Amino acid sequence: MKSSKQLGCAGYPGRRDFLRVGVLSGIGLTLGDSLRLQAVHAEEGAPAPKAESAILIYLPGGMSHVDTFDPKPYSPIEYRGDLGTIKTKTGEHFGSHLPKLAGIADKLAIIRSMSHGEAAHERGRHNMLTGYRPSPALIYPSVGSVIAHEFGTRNNLPPYVAIPNGGDEFMGTGYLSSAYGPFSVGGEPANKNFKVRDLNLPGSVDEVRMDRRKTLLQSVDSHFAELEESDSLAAMDSYYEKAYSLISSQSARESFDISAEPDDIRDEYGRHEMGQRLLLARRLVEGGARFVTVLTGSWDHHANIKGGMEKNLPPLDQGVAALITDLERRGLLESTLVILATEFGRTVKINKDAGRDHWPKAFSIMMAGGGIQGGIIHGETDAYGSEPVRDRVGPADYAATVFTQLGIDPEKKLMSPGNRPIDIVRHGSVIETLV
């Protein structure tokens, strides 16, 4: 991929000097491209979609599986820890700090046999956010960017949104155009005066003035196109096109307005970062966003894992359970795939600092809605939770399942630099017991 270059040159103002409406991350396609991609999607061989959108709740740092979805109550105390367990609605056991999720376990599919070989954070994130092992030769696109590439915008909303931001490089576009990157909310929905950055016109700019600036921008586009050919400029064109659509669409702006939610709903999700980020995610998929990633918390508990989990798990439990319940109440759960994932698990034996270290050989993730069967426990680990002993699942299998539920053929090839075709997912199989 060509590197980004500085816009503008000596003697000419940069394009950003002509338009100060706001800086929107790459948010999709032109209408023509969107229609073309929808036609391609409808070709014979594309799987029938079971979900229209997805919410990925990603827990950076590596959530401990043995303290959450795969507890080992009969192992020695130095392995099981002292957080305890709780019986779920389906008769299984979760960690004791997940009572609300335990109460809706009949709607959840838990994969206890996730496994890969990357114990470093960056490499683990690459695995789980792209479905590919890291490669020195190529950065692969995130699941969200592939979905944005395949489907484009809907109802003037960005197809791929990151809450609160898309700062992780492996949430990005990889070898695809930067036009398919995440739109970053850039603020904290739990804050009283939360507003999405760049969504509203500056106070000194009305719609008439914005239209004049748009015309001015168009008048210099041909000049800049002659100066430089790069992905950055091509992406900037769709970037501004969708920026105008988003800013000028009342219904799209309303999807970001979390203050419109009734107090009882906001309380149900929880007045904390986790709960309000998830509530905003629900509003966005309800409005038409295709894929929303919610980042929350730090789960890298090398020391005092008991204290860390006691702090992090209650908001997670409340917020995720509320999201699934709310989606079902609104008739959206079947069309919305909810995923709770992390980059790897934690060591099954507690270390000298009362924490757990990185452990990619076995960990757990959760799915719900979007055609996924509820009340399922897929896979099994050994008596300590250290390795899968049944139905191992790799990142490619997980990614293939997500894409298939959304109606994307995981074996479809996308074009990388040098006109090299690359499988959306390589060597991945749909987890049939879940679908």
C-alpha positions as CSV (number, residue, x, y, z in Angstrom):
1,M,0.0,0.0,0.0
2,K,1.3,3.5,-0.8
3,S,2.1,5.6,2.2
4,S,0.1,8.6,3.0
5,K,1.6,11.9,1.8
6,Q,1.2,15.5,2.9
7,L,-1.7,17.1,1.1
8,G,-1.0,20.5,-0.5
9,C,2.2,21.9,-1.9
10,A,4.2,25.1,-1.9
11,G,2.2,28.0,-3.2
12,Y,-1.2,26.3,-2.7
13,P,-3.4,25.9,0.4
14,G,-4.1,22.4,1.6
15,R,-7.6,21.0,0.9
16,R,-8.3,21.1,4.6
17,D,-7.9,24.9,4.5
18,F,-10.9,25.0,2.2
19,L,-13.2,22.9,4.5
20,R,-13.3,23.0,8.2
21,V,-16.6,21.3,8.7
22,G,-14.9,18.5,10.6
23,V,-12.6,15.6,10.3
24,L,-14.5,12.3,9.8
25,S,-12.6,9.0,9.6
26,G,-13.0,7.1,6.4
27,I,-16.8,6.3,6.4
28,G,-17.7,4.3,3.4
29,L,-18.5,4.4,-0.3
30,T,-20.1,6.6,-2.9
31,L,-23.7,5.7,-3.7
32,G,-22.6,4.1,-7.0
33,D,-20.0,2.0,-5.3
34,S,-22.5,0.9,-2.6
35,L,-25.0,-0.2,-5.2
36,R,-22.3,-2.0,-7.2
37,L,-21.1,-3.9,-4.1
38,Q,-24.7,-4.8,-3.1
39,A,-25.1,-6.3,-6.6
40,V,-21.8,-8.3,-6.2
41,H,-23.0,-9.5,-2.8
42,A,-26.2,-10.8,-4.4
43,E,-24.3,-13.0,-6.8
44,E,-24.8,-16.8,-6.7
45,G,-22.6,-18.3,-3.9
46,A,-23.0,-15.6,-1.3
47,P,-24.5,-17.1,1.9
48,A,-27.9,-15.9,2.9
49,P,-27.5,-13.3,5.7
50,K,-28.9,-14.2,9.1
51,A,-27.7,-10.9,10.6
52,E,-27.9,-7.3,9.3
53,S,-25.4,-5.8,11.7
54,A,-22.9,-6.8,14.4
55,I,-21.6,-5.3,17.7
56,L,-18.1,-6.5,18.7
57,I,-17.4,-5.9,22.4
58,Y,-13.6,-6.1,22.6
59,L,-11.8,-6.4,25.9
60,P,-8.2,-5.4,25.4
61,G,-5.5,-7.0,27.4
62,G,-6.8,-10.5,27.6
63,M,-9.7,-11.5,29.8
64,S,-9.2,-14.4,32.1
65,H,-11.4,-17.3,31.0
66,V,-11.2,-19.3,34.2
67,D,-12.6,-16.3,36.2
68,T,-15.5,-15.7,33.7
69,F,-16.9,-18.2,31.2
70,D,-14.8,-21.3,31.9
71,P,-14.4,-21.6,35.7
72,K,-12.9,-24.7,37.2
73,P,-14.5,-25.0,40.6
74,Y,-12.9,-28.4,41.5
75,S,-9.3,-27.4,40.6
76,P,-6.9,-26.5,43.4
77,I,-7.3,-22.9,44.9
78,E,-4.0,-21.7,43.2
79,Y,-5.7,-22.5,39.8
80,R,-9.4,-21.7,40.4
81,G,-8.7,-18.5,42.4
82,D,-11.2,-17.4,45.1
83,L,-13.8,-15.4,43.0
84,G,-16.2,-18.3,43.1
85,T,-18.8,-19.4,40.5
86,I,-22.5,-19.1,39.9
87,K,-24.9,-21.5,38.2
88,T,-26.4,-20.3,34.9
89,K,-30.0,-20.7,33.7
90,T,-28.8,-23.6,31.6
91,G,-27.1,-25.4,34.5
92,E,-23.6,-24.5,33.6
93,H,-21.3,-22.3,35.7
94,F,-19.9,-18.9,35.1
95,G,-17.7,-16.8,37.3
96,S,-19.7,-15.4,40.3
97,H,-19.4,-11.8,39.1
98,L,-21.6,-12.5,36.0
99,P,-25.0,-13.1,37.5
100,K,-27.0,-11.2,34.9
101,L,-25.3,-13.0,32.0
102,A,-25.9,-16.3,33.9
103,G,-29.6,-15.4,34.0
104,I,-29.8,-15.1,30.2
105,A,-27.4,-18.0,29.4
106,D,-30.1,-19.6,27.2
107,K,-29.5,-16.7,24.8
108,L,-25.7,-17.0,24.8
109,A,-23.3,-19.2,22.9
110,I,-20.0,-19.6,24.8
111,I,-16.9,-20.9,23.0
112,R,-14.6,-22.3,25.6
113,S,-12.0,-23.7,23.2
114,M,-10.7,-20.6,21.5
115,S,-6.9,-21.0,20.9
116,H,-4.0,-19.6,18.9
117,G,-0.3,-19.3,19.3
118,E,0.3,-15.6,19.8
119,A,1.1,-14.5,23.4
120,A,2.0,-10.9,22.6
121,H,-0.8,-8.3,22.8
122,E,-0.3,-6.8,19.3
123,R,-0.1,-10.2,17.6
124,G,-3.1,-11.6,19.6
125,R,-5.1,-8.5,18.7
126,H,-4.2,-9.0,15.0
127,N,-5.5,-12.6,15.2
128,M,-8.8,-11.7,16.8
129,L,-9.6,-8.5,15.0
130,T,-8.7,-9.7,11.5
131,G,-9.0,-13.5,11.6
132,Y,-5.4,-13.8,10.3
133,R,-2.1,-14.6,11.9
134,P,0.3,-11.6,11.7
135,S,2.5,-11.5,8.7
136,P,5.6,-9.3,8.1
137,A,4.6,-8.9,4.5
138,L,1.0,-7.7,4.9
139,I,-1.3,-6.1,7.4
140,Y,-4.8,-7.6,7.0
141,P,-8.0,-5.6,7.2
142,S,-10.1,-5.8,10.3
143,V,-13.5,-7.6,10.3
144,G,-15.2,-4.2,10.5
145,S,-13.3,-2.8,7.5
146,V,-14.1,-5.9,5.3
147,I,-17.8,-5.4,6.2
148,A,-17.6,-1.7,5.3
149,H,-16.0,-2.7,2.0
150,E,-18.6,-5.3,1.2
151,F,-21.8,-3.4,2.2
152,G,-21.1,0.3,2.3
153,T,-23.3,2.8,4.1
154,R,-26.9,2.5,5.1
155,N,-29.3,5.3,6.2
156,N,-26.3,7.8,5.8
157,L,-24.6,6.2,8.9
158,P,-21.0,5.1,8.7
159,P,-20.9,1.4,8.1
160,Y,-18.1,0.8,10.6
161,V,-18.1,2.8,13.9
162,A,-15.6,2.5,16.8
163,I,-16.6,3.5,20.4
164,P,-14.9,5.5,21.7
165,N,-12.2,5.4,19.0
166,G,-10.5,3.2,16.4
167,G,-6.9,3.9,17.5
168,D,-5.7,0.3,17.4
169,E,-4.0,-0.3,14.0
170,F,-5.6,-3.8,13.8
171,M,-9.0,-2.2,13.8
172,G,-8.1,-0.6,10.6
173,T,-8.2,-1.2,6.9
174,G,-4.9,-3.1,6.3
175,Y,-4.4,-3.5,2.6
176,L,-7.8,-2.1,1.7
177,S,-8.4,1.6,1.0
178,S,-8.4,3.8,4.1
179,A,-12.0,4.8,3.0
180,Y,-13.2,1.6,4.9
181,G,-11.7,2.6,8.2
182,P,-13.8,3.1,11.4
183,F,-15.5,6.3,12.2
184,S,-14.3,7.2,15.7
185,V,-16.9,8.6,18.1
186,G,-14.0,10.3,19.9
187,G,-15.8,11.0,23.1
188,E,-17.2,9.2,26.2
189,P,-20.9,8.5,26.0
190,A,-21.1,8.3,29.8
191,N,-20.1,11.9,30.2
192,K,-23.0,14.3,30.9
193,N,-22.2,16.6,28.0
194,F,-21.2,13.9,25.5
195,K,-21.2,14.9,21.8
196,V,-19.7,13.1,18.9
197,R,-16.8,15.1,17.5
198,D,-17.2,16.6,14.1
199,L,-20.9,15.6,13.8
200,N,-22.3,19.1,14.1
201,L,-21.5,22.2,12.1
202,P,-19.3,24.8,13.8
203,G,-21.4,27.7,15.3
204,S,-20.2,30.1,12.6
205,V,-21.2,27.8,9.7
206,D,-24.8,27.3,8.6
207,E,-26.0,25.0,5.9
208,V,-25.8,27.6,3.1
209,R,-22.2,28.3,4.0
210,M,-21.4,24.6,4.2
211,D,-22.7,24.2,0.6
212,R,-20.5,27.0,-0.6
213,R,-17.5,25.4,1.0
214,K,-18.4,22.1,-0.6
215,T,-18.5,23.8,-4.0
216,L,-15.2,25.4,-3.3
217,L,-13.7,22.1,-2.4
218,Q,-14.9,20.5,-5.6
219,S,-13.4,23.4,-7.6
220,V,-9.9,22.5,-6.4
221,D,-10.2,18.7,-6.4
222,S,-9.0,18.3,-10.0
223,H,-5.9,20.4,-9.2
224,F,-4.9,18.1,-6.3
225,A,-5.7,15.0,-8.3
226,E,-3.1,16.1,-10.9
227,L,-0.6,16.8,-8.2
228,E,-0.7,13.4,-6.6
229,E,-2.2,9.9,-7.0
230,S,-2.6,8.0,-3.8
231,D,-5.0,6.0,-1.7
232,S,-5.2,9.0,0.6
233,L,-6.7,11.2,-2.0
234,A,-9.1,8.6,-3.3
235,A,-10.2,7.9,0.3
236,M,-10.6,11.6,1.0
237,D,-13.1,11.9,-1.8
238,S,-15.5,9.3,-0.3
239,Y,-14.5,10.7,3.2
240,Y,-15.9,14.1,2.4
241,E,-18.9,12.7,0.4
242,K,-20.0,10.8,3.4
243,A,-19.1,13.6,5.8
244,Y,-21.7,15.8,4.1
245,S,-24.3,13.0,4.1
246,L,-23.8,12.4,7.8
247,I,-23.9,16.0,8.8
248,S,-26.9,16.8,6.7
249,S,-29.0,13.8,7.8
250,Q,-31.1,14.5,10.8
251,S,-31.9,10.8,11.3
252,A,-28.2,9.8,11.2
253,R,-27.3,12.5,13.7
254,E,-30.1,11.4,16.0
255,S,-28.6,7.9,16.1
256,F,-25.6,9.3,17.9
257,D,-27.7,11.3,20.4
258,I,-27.6,9.1,23.5
259,S,-29.3,11.9,25.5
260,A,-32.5,11.0,23.8
261,E,-32.7,7.7,25.6
262,P,-35.1,7.5,28.6
263,D,-33.5,7.5,32.0
264,D,-34.7,4.0,32.8
265,I,-33.0,2.6,29.8
266,R,-29.8,4.4,30.6
267,D,-30.0,3.1,34.1
268,E,-30.6,-0.4,32.9
269,Y,-27.4,-0.4,30.9
270,G,-25.5,1.3,33.8
271,R,-24.3,4.9,34.1
272,H,-20.7,3.8,33.5
273,E,-18.4,3.6,30.5
274,M,-19.3,0.1,29.6
275,G,-23.1,0.5,29.8
276,Q,-23.3,3.8,27.9
277,R,-20.9,2.7,25.2
278,L,-23.1,-0.3,24.6
279,L,-26.3,1.7,24.6
280,L,-24.8,4.0,21.9
281,A,-23.9,0.9,20.0
282,R,-27.5,-0.3,20.1
283,R,-28.7,3.1,18.8
284,L,-26.2,2.9,15.9
285,V,-27.1,-0.5,14.7
286,E,-30.8,0.4,15.1
287,G,-30.1,3.4,12.9
288,G,-28.3,1.4,10.2
289,A,-24.6,1.0,11.1
290,R,-23.3,-2.3,9.9
291,F,-20.5,-3.0,12.4
292,V,-19.8,-1.3,15.7
293,T,-16.7,-2.1,17.8
294,V,-16.9,-1.2,21.5
295,L,-13.6,-1.1,23.4
296,T,-13.7,-1.1,27.1
297,G,-11.6,-1.7,30.2
298,S,-8.1,-3.0,30.7
299,W,-8.0,-6.8,31.3
300,D,-4.2,-7.3,31.5
301,H,-4.2,-8.5,35.1
302,H,-0.6,-9.6,35.8
303,A,-1.1,-8.7,39.5
304,N,-4.1,-8.7,41.8
305,I,-6.5,-10.3,39.4
306,K,-9.1,-10.6,42.1
307,G,-9.3,-6.8,42.6
308,G,-9.2,-6.2,38.8
309,M,-12.0,-8.6,38.1
310,E,-14.1,-7.3,41.0
311,K,-13.8,-3.8,39.4
312,N,-14.3,-4.8,35.7
313,L,-16.8,-7.6,35.7
314,P,-19.9,-6.0,37.3
315,P,-20.2,-3.2,34.6
316,L,-19.5,-5.8,31.9
317,D,-22.2,-8.1,33.3
318,Q,-24.8,-5.3,33.6
319,G,-24.1,-3.7,30.2
320,V,-23.9,-6.8,28.0
321,A,-26.9,-8.4,29.6
322,A,-28.9,-5.2,29.1
323,L,-27.8,-4.9,25.5
324,I,-29.0,-8.4,24.7
325,T,-32.2,-8.0,26.6
326,D,-32.9,-4.6,25.0
327,L,-32.2,-5.9,21.5
328,E,-34.6,-8.7,22.0
329,R,-37.2,-6.4,23.4
330,R,-37.0,-4.2,20.3
331,G,-37.1,-7.2,17.9
332,L,-33.4,-6.6,16.9
333,L,-31.6,-9.5,18.4
334,E,-32.2,-11.9,15.6
335,S,-30.8,-9.4,13.1
336,T,-27.9,-8.2,15.3
337,L,-24.9,-10.4,16.1
338,V,-23.4,-9.6,19.4
339,I,-19.8,-10.7,20.1
340,L,-17.7,-10.5,23.2
341,A,-14.1,-11.2,22.5
342,T,-10.5,-10.6,23.7
343,E,-7.0,-11.3,22.4
344,F,-6.2,-14.3,24.6
345,G,-6.8,-15.8,28.0
346,R,-4.7,-15.8,31.2
347,T,-2.5,-18.5,32.8
348,V,-4.5,-21.0,34.8
349,K,-2.1,-20.9,37.8
350,I,-2.1,-17.7,39.7
351,N,1.4,-16.1,39.8
352,K,3.5,-14.7,42.7
353,D,1.8,-11.3,42.3
354,A,-1.7,-12.8,42.7
355,G,-2.3,-12.2,39.0
356,R,-2.4,-14.3,35.8
357,D,-0.2,-13.9,32.7
358,H,-0.8,-14.2,29.0
359,W,-2.1,-17.5,27.8
360,P,-3.2,-17.9,24.1
361,K,-3.6,-21.7,24.2
362,A,-7.1,-21.5,25.6
363,F,-9.7,-18.8,26.2
364,S,-13.4,-18.0,25.9
365,I,-15.5,-15.7,23.8
366,M,-19.3,-15.2,23.7
367,M,-21.8,-14.8,20.8
368,A,-25.5,-14.0,20.8
369,G,-28.2,-13.1,18.4
370,G,-27.7,-12.8,14.6
371,G,-28.9,-16.4,14.0
372,I,-26.5,-17.9,16.6
373,Q,-28.1,-20.7,18.7
374,G,-28.6,-19.8,22.4
375,G,-27.8,-22.0,25.4
376,I,-24.7,-23.5,23.7
377,I,-21.4,-24.3,25.2
378,H,-19.0,-25.1,22.4
379,G,-15.7,-26.8,23.1
380,E,-14.1,-27.9,26.4
381,T,-10.8,-27.3,28.1
382,D,-8.9,-29.7,30.4
383,A,-9.5,-29.8,34.2
384,Y,-7.3,-26.7,34.7
385,G,-8.5,-24.7,31.6
386,S,-5.0,-24.8,30.1
387,E,-5.8,-26.3,26.7
388,P,-8.8,-27.4,24.6
389,V,-9.6,-31.1,24.7
390,R,-12.6,-30.9,22.4
391,D,-13.7,-28.8,19.3
392,R,-10.8,-26.3,19.2
393,V,-11.7,-23.0,17.5
394,G,-9.1,-20.7,15.9
395,P,-9.4,-17.0,14.9
396,A,-10.1,-18.0,11.3
397,D,-13.0,-20.2,12.3
398,Y,-14.5,-17.4,14.5
399,A,-14.1,-14.9,11.6
400,A,-15.6,-17.2,9.1
401,T,-18.6,-17.6,11.3
402,V,-19.1,-13.9,11.8
403,F,-18.8,-13.2,8.0
404,T,-21.1,-16.0,7.1
405,Q,-23.8,-14.8,9.5
406,L,-23.7,-11.4,7.9
407,G,-24.0,-12.9,4.4
408,I,-20.3,-12.5,3.3
409,D,-18.6,-15.5,1.7
410,P,-15.4,-15.9,3.8
411,E,-13.6,-17.5,0.8
412,K,-14.3,-14.5,-1.4
413,K,-11.0,-12.9,-2.6
414,L,-10.2,-9.2,-2.1
415,M,-7.5,-7.4,-4.0
416,S,-4.3,-6.4,-2.2
417,P,-1.5,-4.2,-3.5
418,G,0.1,-5.6,-6.6
419,N,-3.3,-7.0,-7.7
420,R,-2.8,-10.0,-5.5
421,P,-6.1,-11.7,-4.6
422,I,-6.4,-12.5,-0.8
423,D,-9.1,-14.7,0.8
424,I,-11.3,-12.8,3.3
425,V,-10.6,-15.7,5.6
426,R,-8.0,-18.4,5.0
427,H,-8.5,-21.9,6.3
428,G,-11.4,-21.0,8.5
429,S,-14.5,-23.2,9.0
430,V,-17.9,-22.0,10.2
431,I,-18.7,-23.3,13.7
432,E,-21.7,-25.4,12.7
433,T,-23.0,-26.1,16.2
434,L,-23.6,-22.4,16.8
435,V,-25.6,-21.7,13.6
